[in-house]
Amino acid sequence: MKKDVVIHMSDTMEATPIAHLVQLANQFSSSVYFEMDTRRVNAKSIMGMMSLILSSGDVITINAEGEDEENAVVELEKFLTE
């Protein structure tokens, strides 16, 4: 399941929000990737996620595959847009 999401956060995502995002992604058994421009990163990898510079207004694609993919996409979208 793929979904494009526009990030709505106050500032550039720094270490603490990234860590919470990675923790959230790790709650799902599905494989979860974030795609932005030509990059694709494992959302369960803190180092991979920190290599993406996510800012409010950026568009990313959440790509999840597995038994709980729909839940994963919904919850990660909530995190990135609230």
Biopython code that builds the backbone (N, CA, C, O; Angstrom):
import numpy as np
from Bio.PDB.StructureBuilder import StructureBuilder

atoms = [
    (1, "MET", "N", (0.851, -1.178, 0.000)),
    (1, "MET", "CA", (0.000, 0.000, 0.000)),
    (1, "MET", "C", (0.889, 1.230, 0.000)),
    (1, "MET", "O", (1.818, 1.340, 0.800)),
    (2, "LYS", "N", (0.596, 2.152, -0.901)),
    (2, "LYS", "CA", (1.360, 3.397, -0.994)),
    (2, "LYS", "C", (0.427, 4.574, -0.790)),
    (2, "LYS", "O", (-0.729, 4.552, -1.212)),
    (3, "LYS", "N", (0.955, 5.615, -0.126)),
    (3, "LYS", "CA", (0.170, 6.826, 0.044)),
    (3, "LYS", "C", (1.099, 8.021, 0.099)),
    (3, "LYS", "O", (2.087, 8.023, 0.834)),
    (4, "ASP", "N", (0.767, 9.054, -0.699)),
    (4, "ASP", "CA", (1.499, 10.314, -0.637)),
    (4, "ASP", "C", (0.966, 11.143, 0.519)),
    (4, "ASP", "O", (-0.243, 11.245, 0.727)),
    (5, "VAL", "N", (1.894, 11.735, 1.269)),
    (5, "VAL", "CA", (1.527, 12.509, 2.457)),
    (5, "VAL", "C", (2.288, 13.831, 2.425)),
    (5, "VAL", "O", (3.484, 13.860, 2.138)),
    (6, "VAL", "N", (1.585, 14.923, 2.722)),
    (6, "VAL", "CA", (2.231, 16.221, 2.872)),
    (6, "VAL", "C", (2.499, 16.411, 4.361)),
    (6, "VAL", "O", (1.578, 16.365, 5.176)),
    (7, "ILE", "N", (3.764, 16.622, 4.710)),
    (7, "ILE", "CA", (4.155, 16.762, 6.110)),
    (7, "ILE", "C", (3.673, 18.105, 6.649)),
    (7, "ILE", "O", (3.860, 19.142, 6.013)),
    (8, "HIS", "N", (3.054, 18.077, 7.822)),
    (8, "HIS", "CA", (2.598, 19.294, 8.505)),
    (8, "HIS", "C", (3.198, 19.300, 9.897)),
    (8, "HIS", "O", (2.573, 18.829, 10.847)),
    (9, "MET", "N", (4.390, 19.823, 10.024)),
    (9, "MET", "CA", (5.035, 19.927, 11.322)),
    (9, "MET", "C", (5.603, 21.329, 11.444)),
    (9, "MET", "O", (5.828, 22.006, 10.441)),
    (10, "SER", "N", (5.836, 21.765, 12.680)),
    (10, "SER", "CA", (6.254, 23.151, 12.896)),
    (10, "SER", "C", (7.628, 23.459, 12.308)),
    (10, "SER", "O", (7.797, 24.505, 11.683)),
    (11, "ASP", "N", (8.598, 22.592, 12.487)),
    (11, "ASP", "CA", (9.952, 22.823, 11.997)),
    (11, "ASP", "C", (10.480, 21.569, 11.346)),
    (11, "ASP", "O", (9.791, 20.552, 11.267)),
    (12, "THR", "N", (11.722, 21.651, 10.875)),
    (12, "THR", "CA", (12.388, 20.468, 10.350)),
    (12, "THR", "C", (12.387, 19.398, 11.434)),
    (12, "THR", "O", (12.626, 19.690, 12.606)),
    (13, "MET", "N", (12.120, 18.169, 11.041)),
    (13, "MET", "CA", (12.103, 17.088, 12.034)),
    (13, "MET", "C", (13.515, 16.828, 12.527)),
    (13, "MET", "O", (14.421, 16.541, 11.745)),
    (14, "GLU", "N", (13.682, 16.934, 13.824)),
    (14, "GLU", "CA", (14.988, 16.713, 14.426)),
    (14, "GLU", "C", (15.004, 15.336, 15.067)),
    (14, "GLU", "O", (14.091, 14.533, 14.871)),
    (15, "ALA", "N", (16.053, 15.074, 15.835)),
    (15, "ALA", "CA", (16.310, 13.731, 16.363)),
    (15, "ALA", "C", (15.151, 13.145, 17.169)),
    (15, "ALA", "O", (14.786, 11.990, 16.947)),
    (16, "THR", "N", (14.561, 13.904, 18.097)),
    (16, "THR", "CA", (13.512, 13.338, 18.946)),
    (16, "THR", "C", (12.278, 12.926, 18.150)),
    (16, "THR", "O", (11.826, 11.791, 18.302)),
    (17, "PRO", "N", (11.706, 13.801, 17.298)),
    (17, "PRO", "CA", (10.550, 13.348, 16.511)),
    (17, "PRO", "C", (10.894, 12.198, 15.569)),
    (17, "PRO", "O", (10.067, 11.315, 15.343)),
    (18, "ILE", "N", (12.104, 12.204, 15.019)),
    (18, "ILE", "CA", (12.519, 11.098, 14.140)),
    (18, "ILE", "C", (12.543, 9.801, 14.942)),
    (18, "ILE", "O", (12.069, 8.770, 14.465)),
    (19, "ALA", "N", (13.090, 9.843, 16.155)),
    (19, "ALA", "CA", (13.140, 8.642, 17.000)),
    (19, "ALA", "C", (11.733, 8.132, 17.286)),
    (19, "ALA", "O", (11.496, 6.924, 17.257)),
    (20, "HIS", "N", (10.796, 9.041, 17.564)),
    (20, "HIS", "CA", (9.407, 8.623, 17.820)),
    (20, "HIS", "C", (8.774, 8.027, 16.565)),
    (20, "HIS", "O", (8.011, 7.065, 16.647)),
    (21, "LEU", "N", (9.090, 8.597, 15.414)),
    (21, "LEU", "CA", (8.579, 8.077, 14.148)),
    (21, "LEU", "C", (9.103, 6.667, 13.885)),
    (21, "LEU", "O", (8.350, 5.795, 13.451)),
    (22, "VAL", "N", (10.381, 6.443, 14.145)),
    (22, "VAL", "CA", (10.991, 5.119, 13.973)),
    (22, "VAL", "C", (10.369, 4.121, 14.954)),
    (22, "VAL", "O", (10.086, 2.982, 14.584)),
    (23, "GLN", "N", (10.156, 4.546, 16.202)),
    (23, "GLN", "CA", (9.515, 3.669, 17.188)),
    (23, "GLN", "C", (8.111, 3.281, 16.729)),
    (23, "GLN", "O", (7.702, 2.128, 16.859)),
    (24, "LEU", "N", (7.384, 4.253, 16.194)),
    (24, "LEU", "CA", (6.039, 3.973, 15.694)),
    (24, "LEU", "C", (6.094, 2.975, 14.540)),
    (24, "LEU", "O", (5.320, 2.018, 14.516)),
    (25, "ALA", "N", (6.991, 3.183, 13.593)),
    (25, "ALA", "CA", (7.119, 2.272, 12.444)),
    (25, "ALA", "C", (7.454, 0.858, 12.898)),
    (25, "ALA", "O", (6.995, -0.117, 12.303)),
    (26, "ASN", "N", (8.258, 0.750, 13.957)),
    (26, "ASN", "CA", (8.665, -0.568, 14.457)),
    (26, "ASN", "C", (7.546, -1.321, 15.167)),
    (26, "ASN", "O", (7.702, -2.503, 15.475)),
    (27, "GLN", "N", (6.433, -0.668, 15.430)),
    (27, "GLN", "CA", (5.292, -1.347, 16.060)),
    (27, "GLN", "C", (4.536, -2.232, 15.066)),
    (27, "GLN", "O", (3.687, -3.031, 15.460)),
    (28, "PHE", "N", (4.849, -2.085, 13.784)),
    (28, "PHE", "CA", (4.131, -2.834, 12.756)),
    (28, "PHE", "C", (5.009, -3.940, 12.192)),
    (28, "PHE", "O", (6.224, -3.783, 12.067)),
    (29, "SER", "N", (4.381, -5.056, 11.853)),
    (29, "SER", "CA", (5.149, -6.170, 11.289)),
    (29, "SER", "C", (5.448, -5.944, 9.810)),
    (29, "SER", "O", (6.368, -6.552, 9.263)),
    (30, "SER", "N", (4.689, -5.085, 9.171)),
    (30, "SER", "CA", (4.903, -4.785, 7.751)),
    (30, "SER", "C", (6.245, -4.094, 7.540)),
    (30, "SER", "O", (6.756, -3.422, 8.436)),
    (31, "SER", "N", (6.809, -4.266, 6.350)),
    (31, "SER", "CA", (7.978, -3.466, 5.996)),
    (31, "SER", "C", (7.457, -2.090, 5.600)),
    (31, "SER", "O", (6.456, -1.976, 4.892)),
    (32, "VAL", "N", (8.146, -1.044, 6.063)),
    (32, "VAL", "CA", (7.690, 0.318, 5.841)),
    (32, "VAL", "C", (8.851, 1.145, 5.310)),
    (32, "VAL", "O", (9.932, 1.173, 5.898)),
    (33, "TYR", "N", (8.614, 1.812, 4.199)),
    (33, "TYR", "CA", (9.632, 2.674, 3.585)),
    (33, "TYR", "C", (9.045, 4.046, 3.329)),
    (33, "TYR", "O", (7.856, 4.194, 3.047)),
    (34, "PHE", "N", (9.908, 5.047, 3.433)),
    (34, "PHE", "CA", (9.541, 6.401, 3.035)),
    (34, "PHE", "C", (10.282, 6.698, 1.746)),
    (34, "PHE", "O", (11.480, 6.436, 1.632)),
    (35, "GLU", "N", (9.570, 7.244, 0.783)),
    (35, "GLU", "CA", (10.166, 7.594, -0.497)),
    (35, "GLU", "C", (10.005, 9.094, -0.704)),
    (35, "GLU", "O", (8.920, 9.653, -0.547)),
    (36, "MET", "N", (11.124, 9.731, -1.064)),
    (36, "MET", "CA", (11.112, 11.174, -1.290)),
    (36, "MET", "C", (12.104, 11.471, -2.395)),
    (36, "MET", "O", (13.279, 11.117, -2.300)),
    (37, "ASP", "N", (11.625, 12.125, -3.447)),
    (37, "ASP", "CA", (12.441, 12.362, -4.634)),
    (37, "ASP", "C", (12.926, 11.013, -5.149)),
    (37, "ASP", "O", (12.105, 10.167, -5.505)),
    (38, "THR", "N", (14.227, 10.790, -5.199)),
    (38, "THR", "CA", (14.760, 9.513, -5.683)),
    (38, "THR", "C", (15.226, 8.621, -4.540)),
    (38, "THR", "O", (15.802, 7.559, -4.780)),
    (39, "ARG", "N", (14.985, 9.037, -3.305)),
    (39, "ARG", "CA", (15.461, 8.277, -2.146)),
    (39, "ARG", "C", (14.377, 7.381, -1.586)),
    (39, "ARG", "O", (13.194, 7.719, -1.612)),
    (40, "ARG", "N", (14.794, 6.242, -1.085)),
    (40, "ARG", "CA", (13.893, 5.289, -0.423)),
    (40, "ARG", "C", (14.603, 4.824, 0.840)),
    (40, "ARG", "O", (15.700, 4.269, 0.782)),
    (41, "VAL", "N", (13.960, 5.059, 1.989)),
    (41, "VAL", "CA", (14.590, 4.713, 3.263)),
    (41, "VAL", "C", (13.671, 3.843, 4.105)),
    (41, "VAL", "O", (12.450, 4.006, 4.097)),
    (42, "ASN", "N", (14.279, 2.925, 4.823)),
    (42, "ASN", "CA", (13.551, 2.066, 5.744)),
    (42, "ASN", "C", (13.091, 2.927, 6.919)),
    (42, "ASN", "O", (13.920, 3.497, 7.629)),
    (43, "ALA", "N", (11.774, 3.023, 7.130)),
    (43, "ALA", "CA", (11.230, 3.847, 8.204)),
    (43, "ALA", "C", (11.542, 3.275, 9.585)),
    (43, "ALA", "O", (11.341, 3.951, 10.594)),
    (44, "LYS", "N", (12.030, 2.043, 9.638)),
    (44, "LYS", "CA", (12.373, 1.426, 10.920)),
    (44, "LYS", "C", (13.844, 1.619, 11.276)),
    (44, "LYS", "O", (14.309, 1.118, 12.299)),
    (45, "SER", "N", (14.566, 2.339, 10.441)),
    (45, "SER", "CA", (15.998, 2.569, 10.652)),
    (45, "SER", "C", (16.243, 4.019, 11.070)),
    (45, "SER", "O", (15.980, 4.944, 10.302)),
    (46, "ILE", "N", (16.747, 4.211, 12.286)),
    (46, "ILE", "CA", (17.001, 5.567, 12.772)),
    (46, "ILE", "C", (18.024, 6.279, 11.890)),
    (46, "ILE", "O", (17.864, 7.464, 11.599)),
    (47, "MET", "N", (19.061, 5.584, 11.465)),
    (47, "MET", "CA", (20.084, 6.220, 10.632)),
    (47, "MET", "C", (19.518, 6.572, 9.253)),
    (47, "MET", "O", (19.806, 7.642, 8.717)),
    (48, "GLY", "N", (18.727, 5.686, 8.691)),
    (48, "GLY", "CA", (18.119, 5.966, 7.401)),
    (48, "GLY", "C", (17.183, 7.156, 7.482)),
    (48, "GLY", "O", (17.198, 8.026, 6.611)),
    (49, "MET", "N", (16.368, 7.196, 8.527)),
    (49, "MET", "CA", (15.412, 8.280, 8.677)),
    (49, "MET", "C", (16.102, 9.611, 8.938)),
    (49, "MET", "O", (15.634, 10.652, 8.477)),
    (50, "MET", "N", (17.195, 9.588, 9.663)),
    (50, "MET", "CA", (17.911, 10.837, 9.930)),
    (50, "MET", "C", (18.592, 11.366, 8.671)),
    (50, "MET", "O", (18.912, 12.551, 8.582)),
    (51, "SER", "N", (18.810, 10.482, 7.700)),
    (51, "SER", "CA", (19.436, 10.935, 6.454)),
    (51, "SER", "C", (18.443, 11.702, 5.573)),
    (51, "SER", "O", (18.842, 12.452, 4.682)),
    (52, "LEU", "N", (17.146, 11.504, 5.832)),
    (52, "LEU", "CA", (16.126, 12.292, 5.132)),
    (52, "LEU", "C", (15.941, 13.587, 5.919)),
    (52, "LEU", "O", (15.869, 13.565, 7.147)),
    (53, "ILE", "N", (15.868, 14.675, 5.238)),
    (53, "ILE", "CA", (15.585, 15.933, 5.922)),
    (53, "ILE", "C", (14.136, 16.278, 5.606)),
    (53, "ILE", "O", (13.812, 16.779, 4.529)),
    (54, "LEU", "N", (13.277, 15.994, 6.575)),
    (54, "LEU", "CA", (11.842, 16.188, 6.374)),
    (54, "LEU", "C", (11.428, 17.529, 6.959)),
    (54, "LEU", "O", (11.708, 17.824, 8.121)),
    (55, "SER", "N", (10.766, 18.330, 6.155)),
    (55, "SER", "CA", (10.291, 19.638, 6.599)),
    (55, "SER", "C", (8.811, 19.768, 6.281)),
    (55, "SER", "O", (8.281, 19.077, 5.410)),
    (56, "SER", "N", (8.161, 20.660, 7.000)),
    (56, "SER", "CA", (6.751, 20.924, 6.737)),
    (56, "SER", "C", (6.567, 21.348, 5.287)),
    (56, "SER", "O", (7.315, 22.175, 4.766)),
    (57, "GLY", "N", (5.563, 20.771, 4.650)),
    (57, "GLY", "CA", (5.284, 21.066, 3.252)),
    (57, "GLY", "C", (5.871, 20.056, 2.289)),
    (57, "GLY", "O", (5.446, 19.980, 1.136)),
    (58, "ASP", "N", (6.857, 19.265, 2.750)),
    (58, "ASP", "CA", (7.434, 18.223, 1.897)),
    (58, "ASP", "C", (6.395, 17.146, 1.631)),
    (58, "ASP", "O", (5.538, 16.872, 2.471)),
    (59, "VAL", "N", (6.479, 16.541, 0.458)),
    (59, "VAL", "CA", (5.607, 15.411, 0.112)),
    (59, "VAL", "C", (6.453, 14.153, 0.123)),
    (59, "VAL", "O", (7.477, 14.073, -0.555)),
    (60, "ILE", "N", (6.015, 13.165, 0.903)),
    (60, "ILE", "CA", (6.694, 11.869, 0.924)),
    (60, "ILE", "C", (5.669, 10.794, 0.591)),
    (60, "ILE", "O", (4.461, 10.998, 0.714)),
    (61, "THR", "N", (6.179, 9.657, 0.172)),
    (61, "THR", "CA", (5.318, 8.503, -0.071)),
    (61, "THR", "C", (5.612, 7.476, 1.002)),
    (61, "THR", "O", (6.758, 7.070, 1.189)),
    (62, "ILE", "N", (4.572, 7.056, 1.705)),
    (62, "ILE", "CA", (4.704, 5.969, 2.667)),
    (62, "ILE", "C", (4.369, 4.699, 1.903)),
    (62, "ILE", "O", (3.303, 4.586, 1.298)),
    (63, "ASN", "N", (5.289, 3.747, 1.939)),
    (63, "ASN", "CA", (5.113, 2.489, 1.227)),
    (63, "ASN", "C", (5.206, 1.359, 2.255)),
    (63, "ASN", "O", (6.275, 1.111, 2.812)),
    (64, "ALA", "N", (4.099, 0.683, 2.500)),
    (64, "ALA", "CA", (4.071, -0.398, 3.489)),
    (64, "ALA", "C", (3.587, -1.678, 2.826)),
    (64, "ALA", "O", (2.673, -1.664, 2.001)),
    (65, "GLU", "N", (4.221, -2.788, 3.205)),
    (65, "GLU", "CA", (3.829, -4.098, 2.690)),
    (65, "GLU", "C", (3.805, -5.102, 3.814)),
    (65, "GLU", "O", (4.794, -5.280, 4.525)),
    (66, "GLY", "N", (2.661, -5.764, 3.975)),
    (66, "GLY", "CA", (2.551, -6.783, 5.007)),
    (66, "GLY", "C", (1.138, -6.843, 5.548)),
    (66, "GLY", "O", (0.233, -6.175, 5.048)),
    (67, "GLU", "N", (0.966, -7.655, 6.577)),
    (67, "GLU", "CA", (-0.375, -7.921, 7.089)),
    (67, "GLU", "C", (-1.043, -6.711, 7.736)),
    (67, "GLU", "O", (-2.271, -6.619, 7.740)),
    (68, "ASP", "N", (-0.257, -5.779, 8.284)),
    (68, "ASP", "CA", (-0.853, -4.597, 8.916)),
    (68, "ASP", "C", (-0.489, -3.307, 8.181)),
    (68, "ASP", "O", (-0.388, -2.242, 8.789)),
    (69, "GLU", "N", (-0.294, -3.418, 6.872)),
    (69, "GLU", "CA", (0.152, -2.276, 6.062)),
    (69, "GLU", "C", (-0.808, -1.087, 6.127)),
    (69, "GLU", "O", (-0.374, 0.064, 6.182)),
    (70, "GLU", "N", (-2.104, -1.369, 6.120)),
    (70, "GLU", "CA", (-3.070, -0.265, 6.144)),
    (70, "GLU", "C", (-2.979, 0.517, 7.450)),
    (70, "GLU", "O", (-2.977, 1.748, 7.440)),
    (71, "ASN", "N", (-2.905, -0.192, 8.565)),
    (71, "ASN", "CA", (-2.751, 0.462, 9.869)),
    (71, "ASN", "C", (-1.457, 1.260, 9.929)),
    (71, "ASN", "O", (-1.436, 2.378, 10.443)),
    (72, "ALA", "N", (-0.392, 0.693, 9.411)),
    (72, "ALA", "CA", (0.906, 1.367, 9.428)),
    (72, "ALA", "C", (0.828, 2.696, 8.685)),
    (72, "ALA", "O", (1.293, 3.719, 9.186)),
    (73, "VAL", "N", (0.248, 2.680, 7.507)),
    (73, "VAL", "CA", (0.148, 3.903, 6.702)),
    (73, "VAL", "C", (-0.715, 4.937, 7.419)),
    (73, "VAL", "O", (-0.350, 6.112, 7.471)),
    (74, "VAL", "N", (-1.845, 4.521, 7.969)),
    (74, "VAL", "CA", (-2.749, 5.444, 8.652)),
    (74, "VAL", "C", (-2.059, 6.088, 9.857)),
    (74, "VAL", "O", (-2.130, 7.304, 10.034)),
    (75, "GLU", "N", (-1.399, 5.284, 10.678)),
    (75, "GLU", "CA", (-0.770, 5.809, 11.890)),
    (75, "GLU", "C", (0.434, 6.700, 11.574)),
    (75, "GLU", "O", (0.631, 7.726, 12.226)),
    (76, "LEU", "N", (1.228, 6.321, 10.592)),
    (76, "LEU", "CA", (2.376, 7.153, 10.222)),
    (76, "LEU", "C", (1.908, 8.461, 9.593)),
    (76, "LEU", "O", (2.507, 9.511, 9.823)),
    (77, "GLU", "N", (0.847, 8.400, 8.804)),
    (77, "GLU", "CA", (0.301, 9.635, 8.238)),
    (77, "GLU", "C", (-0.169, 10.570, 9.351)),
    (77, "GLU", "O", (0.097, 11.771, 9.300)),
    (78, "LYS", "N", (-0.861, 10.034, 10.348)),
    (78, "LYS", "CA", (-1.321, 10.854, 11.494)),
    (78, "LYS", "C", (-0.124, 11.542, 12.152)),
    (78, "LYS", "O", (-0.162, 12.738, 12.439)),
    (79, "PHE", "N", (0.926, 10.777, 12.384)),
    (79, "PHE", "CA", (2.108, 11.332, 13.048)),
    (79, "PHE", "C", (2.687, 12.489, 12.254)),
    (79, "PHE", "O", (3.081, 13.505, 12.827)),
    (80, "LEU", "N", (2.741, 12.338, 10.942)),
    (80, "LEU", "CA", (3.374, 13.345, 10.101)),
    (80, "LEU", "C", (2.493, 14.557, 9.810)),
    (80, "LEU", "O", (2.992, 15.585, 9.350)),
    (81, "THR", "N", (1.212, 14.453, 10.067)),
    (81, "THR", "CA", (0.322, 15.555, 9.702)),
    (81, "THR", "C", (-0.324, 16.243, 10.900)),
    (81, "THR", "O", (-1.036, 17.231, 10.720)),
    (82, "GLU", "N", (-0.101, 15.757, 12.100)),
    (82, "GLU", "CA", (-0.717, 16.399, 13.288)),
    (82, "GLU", "C", (0.314, 17.100, 14.130)),
    (82, "GLU", "O", (-0.024, 17.687, 15.158)),
]
sb = StructureBuilder()
sb.init_structure("model")
sb.init_model(0)
sb.init_chain("A")
sb.init_seg("    ")
for serial, (resi, resn, name, xyz) in enumerate(atoms, 1):
    if name == "N":
        sb.init_residue(resn, " ", resi, " ")
    sb.init_atom(name, np.array(xyz, "f"), 0.0, 1.0, " ", f" {name:<3s}", serial, name[0])
structure = sb.get_structure()
